[in-house]
Amino acid sequence: MTKRRYIINFVVIIVLGVVSGFFIGSYIAGSKLVALTNSYNELVLRGISEESESTPVYYNQLPQTYFDSLSVATSGKTPDNVTAINAFLMAEHNTNTSEYVSKLITGNIAAKTTVMSVDQQLLSTKVKQDGIITLEKVSYSKMAKVAVKVQHTVGSDKYLQFKGSANDDLTASWDAPAERNIADYRKEWGSGVDYFCNYLVTPKTVLVSNCSQIKQVNKTKDNKYYMDGLNYYQFTMALDIRVDETTGDFVYGAVSNYMYEIKNTAGAENFPVFSYCTLTVTIDSLYRLVQIDIDENYQIVAMGFNANTTGKQTEKFSYVQA
């Protein structure tokens, strides 16, 4: 293999990881990359004590006691009168359990190695409609055109995964799908199939000292999903990404589900390692996610190279069918 071909193949692998993750980070050489299983992480990080061999495939299969606790924390209160963490958890719940919801992600990712840089444009959608969940992720740069699609009928024990070819206008053409078992969805994608947030935001994963108070905000012209008659609230939170001082292991916390997707699609031996992750969250007065602006940093290791990846993405949510 020529040096040029080797570098191009490496960049494609890095791009796959970047596209799947939409995140940024830094790698600490020689550090332990030992992680708990994502199913264990999610149950513990959400404060769920019920014994379970694995986290359910669907969000609404989490214990009812968990959902009841969210309702108690927010009942009869406007978002600016509860903590940012409780407001997020309630909004996540209402978003995940909506009969119809769509999420649009746009952004830019820059992956840098010691030999080259790649600037990647991103477009992703996830829609739940009439009991069908469809996820599409497309990315384009001069070095690589990447596309992946997943489709699942709620209640089915299978899901379809498509590989595709991205065009320079961030559209894609798709190959024939491969059928996979829904029980294995988390092994590849990390989060549950009907999760509309890639993070685990809980009291155990947020740096409370870096969490702003919730303030009411005006609608913005750049988000067509804002609806008349509703109030909107915004807050910023920094997620806990650190090394455990006792074990030396990374505490993945809020990214402990999504790192599986990054690792898998990048073809990497180890999980990506994050250095920071900050979310600016907007919710409505019905406690639903409206917009999340993401600022993150991670590095992924593939083919012997460390790729430092930086980017900013915006997620916009809609609950009205087009």
C-alpha positions, -999 to 999 in steps of 0.1 A, spaced: 0 0 0 14 34 -10 18 61 17 -8 82 -1 -34 54 -2 -26 46 35 -33 82 45 -65 84 25 -78 52 39 -70 64 74 -89 97 68 -119 78 56 -119 58 89 -116 90 109 -144 106 89 -166 76 96 -161 81 133 -166 118 131 -198 114 111 -213 89 135 -204 108 166 -206 145 158 -182 151 186 -147 164 194 -119 154 218 -83 147 229 -64 115 236 -41 108 265 -15 82 254 -11 52 276 -43 59 296 -67 31 304 -97 28 281 -115 3 302 -153 11 301 -182 -5 318 -208 -19 295 -232 8 283 -262 -10 297 -247 -9 331 -236 27 328 -271 39 317 -290 22 345 -265 34 372 -261 69 358 -299 74 356 -301 63 393 -321 32 385 -316 6 412 -338 -22 397 -318 -52 387 -316 -58 350 -293 -77 328 -293 -50 301 -309 -17 294 -342 -21 275 -342 -15 237 -369 12 240 -368 42 263 -403 37 277 -392 2 289 -372 19 317 -389 15 351 -421 34 357 -407 46 390 -381 65 371 -407 83 350 -428 91 381 -398 108 398 -394 131 368 -431 141 370 -428 148 407 -398 171 401 -415 192 375 -452 190 382 -470 224 383 -437 243 377 -425 262 347 -390 252 334 -374 283 350 -385 271 384 -368 237 384 -331 227 381 -316 225 347 -310 188 351 -346 180 359 -358 202 331 -336 184 306 -347 149 319 -384 158 316 -379 173 282 -359 142 271 -388 120 284 -415 140 265 -394 140 233 -386 103 233 -422 93 240 -439 117 215 -459 99 188 -443 121 162 -409 138 165 -381 147 141 -346 158 148 -324 177 123 -286 180 129 -263 203 110 -227 212 116 -191 211 108 -164 187 120 -126 192 116 -104 161 122 -67 167 125 -37 144 125 0 151 123 -1 147 85 -34 163 74 -67 179 83 -102 171 71 -131 195 71 -164 176 71 -199 190 65 -227 171 83 -264 165 79 -284 141 100 -321 134 105 -340 111 129 -378 108 126 -404 88 144 -437 87 125 -465 62 124 -445 37 144 -415 38 122 -381 52 132 -357 63 105 -322 76 110 -300 91 83 -265 105 86 -247 120 56 -213 137 55 -193 153 27 -158 166 23 -132 166 -5 -116 135 11 -146 113 19 -183 110 12 -200 89 39 -237 79 45 -255 55 68 -292 48 73 -312 28 99 -349 20 97 -370 2 124 -406 -6 129 -414 -2 166 -422 -36 181 -403 -55 155 -374 -77 165 -353 -66 135 -340 -33 121 -325 -25 87 -292 -9 82 -281 7 49 -248 18 37 -248 47 12 -229 71 -9 -230 108 -1 -233 136 -27 -218 170 -24 -252 185 -16 -255 162 14 -280 139 -2 -273 102 -5 -280 70 -25 -284 38 -6 -273 2 -10 -295 -28 -3 -301 -30 35 -287 -56 59 -312 -70 85 -300 -70 121 -315 -81 154 -330 -52 174 -316 -69 206 -282 -61 193 -289 -24 184 -271 -10 214 -240 -30 207 -236 -10 175 -253 23 181 -251 26 219 -283 44 227 -318 28 225 -334 28 191 -361 55 200 -337 78 219 -336 113 205 -308 125 226 -273 110 223 -263 120 259 -270 107 294 -277 139 312 -282 131 349 -271 145 383 -242 121 380 -230 133 346 -233 171 348 -207 195 363 -233 213 384 -209 242 391 -208 249 353 -246 246 348 -264 279 342 -298 289 356 -327 285 333 -339 317 316 -369 325 294 -358 334 259 -373 347 227 -379 327 196 -352 327 170 -357 332 133 -332 304 124 -354 277 140 -386 272 121 -398 247 147 -406 273 173 -444 274 177 -468 303 186 -484 302 220 -455 286 238 -427 300 260 -391 289 256 -363 284 281 -326 281 277 -297 268 299 -261 257 294 -245 226 310 -210 212 310 -208 174 311 -185 155 334 -156 140 314 -127 132 336 -103 105 349 -112 86 380 -85 94 405 -87 60 422 -86 37 391 -71 60 365 -100 50 342 -120 75 321 -154 83 335 -174 84 303 -206 96 320 -228 115 295 -211 99 264 -211 63 277 -238 53 252 -228 72 222 -191 63 223 -201 28 211 -214 42 178 -183 62 173 -160 33 179 -180 9 157 -184 32 127 -147 43 129 -134 7 130 -113 17 159 -100 -7 186 -107 17 214 -134 42 224 -130 79 216 -117 99 245 -134 132 252 -118 163 267 -149 185 270 -186 186 261 -209 216 266 -246 217 257 -267 249 253 -303 236 255 -336 252 246 -369 236 257 -405 248 255 -431 253 281 -444 218 275 -410 204 286 -399 192 251 -364 196 235 -364 223 209 -328 229 202 -294 217 214 -262 235 204 -231 213 210 -195 222 215 -172 192 221 -137 177 217 -126 141 214 -98 121 198 -101 87 182 -72 63 174 -72 43 142 -45 27 121 -18 39 145 -28 76 142 -44 99 168 -71 122 152 -81 152 172 -116 161 162 -133 194 168 -167 207 158 -200 225 166 -234 211 158 -270 222 162 -299 198 168 -334 211 161 -366 192 171 -401 194 156 -433 179 168 -455 189 139 -457 167 109 -447 185 76 
